[in-house]
């Protein structure tokens, strides 16, 4: 049976994650309050941040930055795109 959560991203009830996607307290909060679709939106945003800022996930400073951005994305005032970021052309 699929569990549902009141997703903080979608602002509605939606299928929840199967397990915490991140360790610690932040991972528990995400598991309890973010849907699979909401998590997918974060992963897309995180990928954009990693590409734009040329972050390496093994770098402790990069992980700390991304963790802070994740906190803001889900539970804060939201996040902005990097200065000068241009959305890729959807037409390819």
N, C-alpha and C positions, 0 to 999 in steps of 0.2 A: 504494500500500500504506500502510495506517495504521500509524503508529509507536505503540508502547506504552511506558508508563513505570510504574515502581513508585511510585504516587501517595502522597505524604506526607499527604494529606488523607484519602483513602479507605482507606489502609493495604492496598492491593491493586493488582495490575496493571490498567491501564485505558488506553483510547486517549489518546494525548498530544496536546498542542497542535500546530497546524500551523506556528507560528513563535513566537519570543519575544514575550510580550504586553507587555513593559515594557523600557525601555532599560537598558543596563549589566549589571553583574554580577548584580544581583537578577533581572533579566529572564532571564538565562541560566540561573540556578539554578531559577527557576520553570519554564522550558521543559523542563529536564532532569528535574524531580522532581514536576511537577503535571499531572494529567490535565485533559481538557476539563471533566469534571464538577467536579473540585476547583476549577478556575478559576471556573466558574459560581457555586460557593458563595461564593468570595471576592467576586465582583462583586455578589452579593446583599448580603453583609455590608458592603461598601464603600458601596453605595447607602444602606443603613440609617444608616451613620456620617455620610454627607454630609447626609442629611435631618435626623437628630437634632441634629447639631452645626452645621447650616446652613453647610456648607463650600462654597466655590467652587473648582472644580478649577484655575482660572487663578491662584489665590492661591498663591505659593510656600510660605507657611507651611502651608496646607492640603495641598499636594502632599507636603511633607516629613512631615507627620503621617500621611497615608495610606500613604506608603511605609514608615514605621515599623510601622504596623499590619499591612501586608501581610507584612513580614518576620516579625512575631510570629505572624500567622495561619498561615503555612506552615512556618516553621522555628524558632519560639520555643515558649514555653510555652502558646501560644494567646491568645485575646483575650476580653475581656468585653464585654457590651453596655453602652451608656451608662447611668449611674445614672438610675433612674426609667423606663427604657425598658419599654414594654408592647407585646407582640406584637400585631400587627393580628389582628382576629377573622377566622379562616379562613372563616367562613360569609358574611362580607361584610355 
